[in-house]
Amino acid sequence: MSNTEQTLSIIKPDAVERNLDNEIKQVFIKNGFNIFKEKKIQIEKSEAEKFYKVHETKPFYSDLCSYLSSGPIVVMILEKENAVVDNRKLMGATNPKDAEEGTIRKKYGISIDKNSVHGSDSVENAKIEIDFFFKD
């Protein structure tokens, strides 16, 4: 019995704007992820507010929501064993300056806000986040 997991990954507006989406997808594929589903969308600020609801008490909440809704994003369901943990490792620290060499945020991130990618932080949240974008 394989314990394949799914996790949500978002290629954020700063990376899409720089046409890095295909390059970043290749990083996931090279690291053993299967892109189960993907779509390029633009969300409203109100949708970003729902998505980031867990952060609504934090000082950066409003900026985060404005940013996520500022341009097209690519949302993906990534699959592999230990997808959540492996994706977090591959993305690197939230602040690209602190991210390890070879991680997506180290290579592509511009700042703590414009850090190119989002990934679910737990199996439970992965399910919630996947349902948020792929409710079909």
mmCIF file of the C-alpha atoms, coordinates in Angstrom:
data_MODEL
# 
_entry.id   MODEL 
# 
loop_
_atom_site.group_PDB 
_atom_site.id 
_atom_site.type_symbol 
_atom_site.label_atom_id 
_atom_site.label_alt_id 
_atom_site.label_comp_id 
_atom_site.label_asym_id 
_atom_site.label_entity_id 
_atom_site.label_seq_id 
_atom_site.pdbx_PDB_ins_code 
_atom_site.Cartn_x 
_atom_site.Cartn_y 
_atom_site.Cartn_z 
_atom_site.occupancy 
_atom_site.B_iso_or_equiv 
_atom_site.pdbx_formal_charge 
_atom_site.auth_seq_id 
_atom_site.auth_comp_id 
_atom_site.auth_asym_id 
_atom_site.auth_atom_id 
_atom_site.pdbx_PDB_model_num 
ATOM 1   C CA . MET A 1 1   ? 0.000   0.000  0.000   1.00 0.00 ? 1   MET A CA 1 
ATOM 2   C CA . SER A 1 2   ? 1.665   3.200  -1.116  1.00 0.00 ? 2   SER A CA 1 
ATOM 3   C CA . ASN A 1 3   ? 0.990   6.234  1.028   1.00 0.00 ? 3   ASN A CA 1 
ATOM 4   C CA . THR A 1 4   ? 0.808   8.745  -1.763  1.00 0.00 ? 4   THR A CA 1 
ATOM 5   C CA . GLU A 1 5   ? -0.198  12.136 -0.443  1.00 0.00 ? 5   GLU A CA 1 
ATOM 6   C CA . GLN A 1 6   ? -1.501  15.207 -2.155  1.00 0.00 ? 6   GLN A CA 1 
ATOM 7   C CA . THR A 1 7   ? -0.506  18.755 -1.346  1.00 0.00 ? 7   THR A CA 1 
ATOM 8   C CA . LEU A 1 8   ? -1.477  22.114 -2.766  1.00 0.00 ? 8   LEU A CA 1 
ATOM 9   C CA . SER A 1 9   ? 1.147   24.238 -4.434  1.00 0.00 ? 9   SER A CA 1 
ATOM 10  C CA . ILE A 1 10  ? 0.653   27.774 -5.697  1.00 0.00 ? 10  ILE A CA 1 
ATOM 11  C CA . ILE A 1 11  ? 3.050   29.498 -8.038  1.00 0.00 ? 11  ILE A CA 1 
ATOM 12  C CA . LYS A 1 12  ? 2.545   33.064 -6.846  1.00 0.00 ? 12  LYS A CA 1 
ATOM 13  C CA . PRO A 1 13  ? 2.084   36.243 -8.934  1.00 0.00 ? 13  PRO A CA 1 
ATOM 14  C CA . ASP A 1 14  ? 5.752   37.308 -8.775  1.00 0.00 ? 14  ASP A CA 1 
ATOM 15  C CA . ALA A 1 15  ? 6.889   34.028 -10.366 1.00 0.00 ? 15  ALA A CA 1 
ATOM 16  C CA . VAL A 1 16  ? 4.084   33.887 -12.958 1.00 0.00 ? 16  VAL A CA 1 
ATOM 17  C CA . GLU A 1 17  ? 4.823   37.494 -13.909 1.00 0.00 ? 17  GLU A CA 1 
ATOM 18  C CA . ARG A 1 18  ? 8.453   36.510 -14.571 1.00 0.00 ? 18  ARG A CA 1 
ATOM 19  C CA . ASN A 1 19  ? 7.296   33.500 -16.664 1.00 0.00 ? 19  ASN A CA 1 
ATOM 20  C CA . LEU A 1 20  ? 8.833   31.048 -14.217 1.00 0.00 ? 20  LEU A CA 1 
ATOM 21  C CA . ASP A 1 21  ? 5.803   28.746 -13.936 1.00 0.00 ? 21  ASP A CA 1 
ATOM 22  C CA . ASN A 1 22  ? 7.090   26.066 -16.331 1.00 0.00 ? 22  ASN A CA 1 
ATOM 23  C CA . GLU A 1 23  ? 10.578  26.185 -14.852 1.00 0.00 ? 23  GLU A CA 1 
ATOM 24  C CA . ILE A 1 24  ? 9.169   25.769 -11.325 1.00 0.00 ? 24  ILE A CA 1 
ATOM 25  C CA . LYS A 1 25  ? 6.907   22.903 -12.471 1.00 0.00 ? 25  LYS A CA 1 
ATOM 26  C CA . GLN A 1 26  ? 10.029  21.156 -13.818 1.00 0.00 ? 26  GLN A CA 1 
ATOM 27  C CA . VAL A 1 27  ? 11.645  21.473 -10.368 1.00 0.00 ? 27  VAL A CA 1 
ATOM 28  C CA . PHE A 1 28  ? 8.681   19.627 -8.837  1.00 0.00 ? 28  PHE A CA 1 
ATOM 29  C CA . ILE A 1 29  ? 8.768   16.923 -11.524 1.00 0.00 ? 29  ILE A CA 1 
ATOM 30  C CA . LYS A 1 30  ? 12.556  16.437 -11.175 1.00 0.00 ? 30  LYS A CA 1 
ATOM 31  C CA . ASN A 1 31  ? 12.000  15.991 -7.441  1.00 0.00 ? 31  ASN A CA 1 
ATOM 32  C CA . GLY A 1 32  ? 9.546   13.146 -7.912  1.00 0.00 ? 32  GLY A CA 1 
ATOM 33  C CA . PHE A 1 33  ? 6.243   15.010 -7.747  1.00 0.00 ? 33  PHE A CA 1 
ATOM 34  C CA . ASN A 1 34  ? 3.400   14.224 -10.095 1.00 0.00 ? 34  ASN A CA 1 
ATOM 35  C CA . ILE A 1 35  ? 1.308   17.263 -11.052 1.00 0.00 ? 35  ILE A CA 1 
ATOM 36  C CA . PHE A 1 36  ? -2.120  15.683 -10.653 1.00 0.00 ? 36  PHE A CA 1 
ATOM 37  C CA . LYS A 1 37  ? -4.120  18.789 -11.635 1.00 0.00 ? 37  LYS A CA 1 
ATOM 38  C CA . GLU A 1 38  ? -3.255  22.382 -12.401 1.00 0.00 ? 38  GLU A CA 1 
ATOM 39  C CA . LYS A 1 39  ? -4.871  25.576 -13.573 1.00 0.00 ? 39  LYS A CA 1 
ATOM 40  C CA . LYS A 1 40  ? -3.893  29.196 -14.054 1.00 0.00 ? 40  LYS A CA 1 
ATOM 41  C CA . ILE A 1 41  ? -6.367  31.561 -12.441 1.00 0.00 ? 41  ILE A CA 1 
ATOM 42  C CA . GLN A 1 42  ? -6.689  35.043 -11.052 1.00 0.00 ? 42  GLN A CA 1 
ATOM 43  C CA . ILE A 1 43  ? -8.519  35.343 -7.745  1.00 0.00 ? 43  ILE A CA 1 
ATOM 44  C CA . GLU A 1 44  ? -10.343 38.233 -6.130  1.00 0.00 ? 44  GLU A CA 1 
ATOM 45  C CA . LYS A 1 45  ? -9.026  39.732 -2.906  1.00 0.00 ? 45  LYS A CA 1 
ATOM 46  C CA . SER A 1 46  ? -12.129 38.376 -1.123  1.00 0.00 ? 46  SER A CA 1 
ATOM 47  C CA . GLU A 1 47  ? -11.164 34.840 -2.208  1.00 0.00 ? 47  GLU A CA 1 
ATOM 48  C CA . ALA A 1 48  ? -7.578  35.367 -1.030  1.00 0.00 ? 48  ALA A CA 1 
ATOM 49  C CA . GLU A 1 49  ? -8.993  36.509 2.331   1.00 0.00 ? 49  GLU A CA 1 
ATOM 50  C CA . LYS A 1 50  ? -10.924 33.242 2.638   1.00 0.00 ? 50  LYS A CA 1 
ATOM 51  C CA . PHE A 1 51  ? -7.905  31.205 1.576   1.00 0.00 ? 51  PHE A CA 1 
ATOM 52  C CA . TYR A 1 52  ? -5.573  32.890 4.102   1.00 0.00 ? 52  TYR A CA 1 
ATOM 53  C CA . LYS A 1 53  ? -8.202  33.069 6.878   1.00 0.00 ? 53  LYS A CA 1 
ATOM 54  C CA . VAL A 1 54  ? -5.816  31.245 9.261   1.00 0.00 ? 54  VAL A CA 1 
ATOM 55  C CA . HIS A 1 55  ? -3.582  34.335 9.146   1.00 0.00 ? 55  HIS A CA 1 
ATOM 56  C CA . GLU A 1 56  ? -6.288  36.980 9.594   1.00 0.00 ? 56  GLU A CA 1 
ATOM 57  C CA . THR A 1 57  ? -5.024  38.116 13.006  1.00 0.00 ? 57  THR A CA 1 
ATOM 58  C CA . LYS A 1 58  ? -1.462  38.591 11.736  1.00 0.00 ? 58  LYS A CA 1 
ATOM 59  C CA . PRO A 1 59  ? -0.142  42.027 10.730  1.00 0.00 ? 59  PRO A CA 1 
ATOM 60  C CA . PHE A 1 60  ? 0.775   40.865 7.217   1.00 0.00 ? 60  PHE A CA 1 
ATOM 61  C CA . TYR A 1 61  ? -2.703  39.452 6.428   1.00 0.00 ? 61  TYR A CA 1 
ATOM 62  C CA . SER A 1 62  ? -4.035  42.300 4.293   1.00 0.00 ? 62  SER A CA 1 
ATOM 63  C CA . ASP A 1 63  ? -0.837  42.633 2.241   1.00 0.00 ? 63  ASP A CA 1 
ATOM 64  C CA . LEU A 1 64  ? -0.717  38.879 1.740   1.00 0.00 ? 64  LEU A CA 1 
ATOM 65  C CA . CYS A 1 65  ? -4.283  38.855 0.393   1.00 0.00 ? 65  CYS A CA 1 
ATOM 66  C CA . SER A 1 66  ? -3.652  41.858 -1.860  1.00 0.00 ? 66  SER A CA 1 
ATOM 67  C CA . TYR A 1 67  ? -0.525  40.211 -3.193  1.00 0.00 ? 67  TYR A CA 1 
ATOM 68  C CA . LEU A 1 68  ? -2.072  36.791 -3.926  1.00 0.00 ? 68  LEU A CA 1 
ATOM 69  C CA . SER A 1 69  ? -4.872  38.481 -5.858  1.00 0.00 ? 69  SER A CA 1 
ATOM 70  C CA . SER A 1 70  ? -2.557  40.922 -7.679  1.00 0.00 ? 70  SER A CA 1 
ATOM 71  C CA . GLY A 1 71  ? -2.008  38.786 -10.778 1.00 0.00 ? 71  GLY A CA 1 
ATOM 72  C CA . PRO A 1 72  ? -2.423  35.323 -12.248 1.00 0.00 ? 72  PRO A CA 1 
ATOM 73  C CA . ILE A 1 73  ? -1.375  32.338 -10.144 1.00 0.00 ? 73  ILE A CA 1 
ATOM 74  C CA . VAL A 1 74  ? -0.932  28.671 -10.976 1.00 0.00 ? 74  VAL A CA 1 
ATOM 75  C CA . VAL A 1 75  ? -2.582  26.304 -8.505  1.00 0.00 ? 75  VAL A CA 1 
ATOM 76  C CA . MET A 1 76  ? -1.526  22.668 -8.578  1.00 0.00 ? 76  MET A CA 1 
ATOM 77  C CA . ILE A 1 77  ? -2.252  19.444 -6.782  1.00 0.00 ? 77  ILE A CA 1 
ATOM 78  C CA . LEU A 1 78  ? 1.090   17.712 -6.321  1.00 0.00 ? 78  LEU A CA 1 
ATOM 79  C CA . GLU A 1 79  ? 1.280   14.015 -5.515  1.00 0.00 ? 79  GLU A CA 1 
ATOM 80  C CA . LYS A 1 80  ? 3.971   11.730 -4.125  1.00 0.00 ? 80  LYS A CA 1 
ATOM 81  C CA . GLU A 1 81  ? 4.803   9.883  -0.927  1.00 0.00 ? 81  GLU A CA 1 
ATOM 82  C CA . ASN A 1 82  ? 5.250   12.402 1.907   1.00 0.00 ? 82  ASN A CA 1 
ATOM 83  C CA . ALA A 1 83  ? 4.198   15.173 -0.485  1.00 0.00 ? 83  ALA A CA 1 
ATOM 84  C CA . VAL A 1 84  ? 3.516   17.764 2.227   1.00 0.00 ? 84  VAL A CA 1 
ATOM 85  C CA . VAL A 1 85  ? 6.866   17.459 4.007   1.00 0.00 ? 85  VAL A CA 1 
ATOM 86  C CA . ASP A 1 86  ? 8.871   17.044 0.801   1.00 0.00 ? 86  ASP A CA 1 
ATOM 87  C CA . ASN A 1 87  ? 7.220   20.081 -0.776  1.00 0.00 ? 87  ASN A CA 1 
ATOM 88  C CA . ARG A 1 88  ? 7.984   22.212 2.305   1.00 0.00 ? 88  ARG A CA 1 
ATOM 89  C CA . LYS A 1 89  ? 11.638  21.134 2.086   1.00 0.00 ? 89  LYS A CA 1 
ATOM 90  C CA . LEU A 1 90  ? 11.807  21.820 -1.633  1.00 0.00 ? 90  LEU A CA 1 
ATOM 91  C CA . MET A 1 91  ? 10.238  25.276 -1.257  1.00 0.00 ? 91  MET A CA 1 
ATOM 92  C CA . GLY A 1 92  ? 12.647  26.363 1.474   1.00 0.00 ? 92  GLY A CA 1 
ATOM 93  C CA . ALA A 1 93  ? 12.238  28.931 4.236   1.00 0.00 ? 93  ALA A CA 1 
ATOM 94  C CA . THR A 1 94  ? 9.525   31.598 3.853   1.00 0.00 ? 94  THR A CA 1 
ATOM 95  C CA . ASN A 1 95  ? 12.220  34.260 3.632   1.00 0.00 ? 95  ASN A CA 1 
ATOM 96  C CA . PRO A 1 96  ? 14.364  33.520 0.541   1.00 0.00 ? 96  PRO A CA 1 
ATOM 97  C CA . LYS A 1 97  ? 17.408  34.977 2.366   1.00 0.00 ? 97  LYS A CA 1 
ATOM 98  C CA . ASP A 1 98  ? 17.105  32.172 4.950   1.00 0.00 ? 98  ASP A CA 1 
ATOM 99  C CA . ALA A 1 99  ? 16.261  29.435 2.439   1.00 0.00 ? 99  ALA A CA 1 
ATOM 100 C CA . GLU A 1 100 ? 18.789  26.696 1.754   1.00 0.00 ? 100 GLU A CA 1 
ATOM 101 C CA . GLU A 1 101 ? 20.676  26.520 -1.546  1.00 0.00 ? 101 GLU A CA 1 
ATOM 102 C CA . GLY A 1 102 ? 18.790  24.507 -4.141  1.00 0.00 ? 102 GLY A CA 1 
ATOM 103 C CA . THR A 1 103 ? 15.329  25.385 -2.806  1.00 0.00 ? 103 THR A CA 1 
ATOM 104 C CA . ILE A 1 104 ? 12.720  27.096 -4.952  1.00 0.00 ? 104 ILE A CA 1 
ATOM 105 C CA . ARG A 1 105 ? 12.529  30.193 -2.759  1.00 0.00 ? 105 ARG A CA 1 
ATOM 106 C CA . LYS A 1 106 ? 16.332  30.557 -2.654  1.00 0.00 ? 106 LYS A CA 1 
ATOM 107 C CA . LYS A 1 107 ? 16.488  30.401 -6.443  1.00 0.00 ? 107 LYS A CA 1 
ATOM 108 C CA . TYR A 1 108 ? 13.366  32.386 -7.425  1.00 0.00 ? 108 TYR A CA 1 
ATOM 109 C CA . GLY A 1 109 ? 12.079  34.256 -4.375  1.00 0.00 ? 109 GLY A CA 1 
ATOM 110 C CA . ILE A 1 110 ? 12.448  38.037 -4.301  1.00 0.00 ? 110 ILE A CA 1 
ATOM 111 C CA . SER A 1 111 ? 11.416  38.800 -0.709  1.00 0.00 ? 111 SER A CA 1 
ATOM 112 C CA . ILE A 1 112 ? 9.578   37.342 2.262   1.00 0.00 ? 112 ILE A CA 1 
ATOM 113 C CA . ASP A 1 113 ? 6.291   38.361 0.581   1.00 0.00 ? 113 ASP A CA 1 
ATOM 114 C CA . LYS A 1 114 ? 7.243   37.636 -3.019  1.00 0.00 ? 114 LYS A CA 1 
ATOM 115 C CA . ASN A 1 115 ? 8.654   34.219 -2.315  1.00 0.00 ? 115 ASN A CA 1 
ATOM 116 C CA . SER A 1 116 ? 7.307   32.629 -5.524  1.00 0.00 ? 116 SER A CA 1 
ATOM 117 C CA . VAL A 1 117 ? 5.498   29.593 -4.066  1.00 0.00 ? 117 VAL A CA 1 
ATOM 118 C CA . HIS A 1 118 ? 2.996   28.495 -1.448  1.00 0.00 ? 118 HIS A CA 1 
ATOM 119 C CA . GLY A 1 119 ? 2.639   24.953 -0.165  1.00 0.00 ? 119 GLY A CA 1 
ATOM 120 C CA . SER A 1 120 ? 0.304   23.359 2.356   1.00 0.00 ? 120 SER A CA 1 
ATOM 121 C CA . ASP A 1 121 ? 1.814   23.016 5.836   1.00 0.00 ? 121 ASP A CA 1 
ATOM 122 C CA . SER A 1 122 ? 0.021   19.815 6.916   1.00 0.00 ? 122 SER A CA 1 
ATOM 123 C CA . VAL A 1 123 ? -1.914  16.907 5.452   1.00 0.00 ? 123 VAL A CA 1 
ATOM 124 C CA . GLU A 1 124 ? -5.117  18.332 6.977   1.00 0.00 ? 124 GLU A CA 1 
ATOM 125 C CA . ASN A 1 125 ? -4.553  21.780 5.481   1.00 0.00 ? 125 ASN A CA 1 
ATOM 126 C CA . ALA A 1 126 ? -3.591  20.252 2.148   1.00 0.00 ? 126 ALA A CA 1 
ATOM 127 C CA . LYS A 1 127 ? -7.056  18.720 1.907   1.00 0.00 ? 127 LYS A CA 1 
ATOM 128 C CA . ILE A 1 128 ? -8.751  22.014 2.830   1.00 0.00 ? 128 ILE A CA 1 
ATOM 129 C CA . GLU A 1 129 ? -6.594  24.012 0.414   1.00 0.00 ? 129 GLU A CA 1 
ATOM 130 C CA . ILE A 1 130 ? -7.082  21.550 -2.465  1.00 0.00 ? 130 ILE A CA 1 
ATOM 131 C CA . ASP A 1 131 ? -10.852 21.657 -1.924  1.00 0.00 ? 131 ASP A CA 1 
ATOM 132 C CA . PHE A 1 132 ? -10.683 25.463 -1.940  1.00 0.00 ? 132 PHE A CA 1 
ATOM 133 C CA . PHE A 1 133 ? -9.319  25.592 -5.495  1.00 0.00 ? 133 PHE A CA 1 
ATOM 134 C CA . PHE A 1 134 ? -10.518 22.283 -6.953  1.00 0.00 ? 134 PHE A CA 1 
ATOM 135 C CA . LYS A 1 135 ? -14.068 21.865 -5.727  1.00 0.00 ? 135 LYS A CA 1 
ATOM 136 C CA . ASP A 1 136 ? -15.322 20.066 -8.846  1.00 0.00 ? 136 ASP A CA 1 
# 
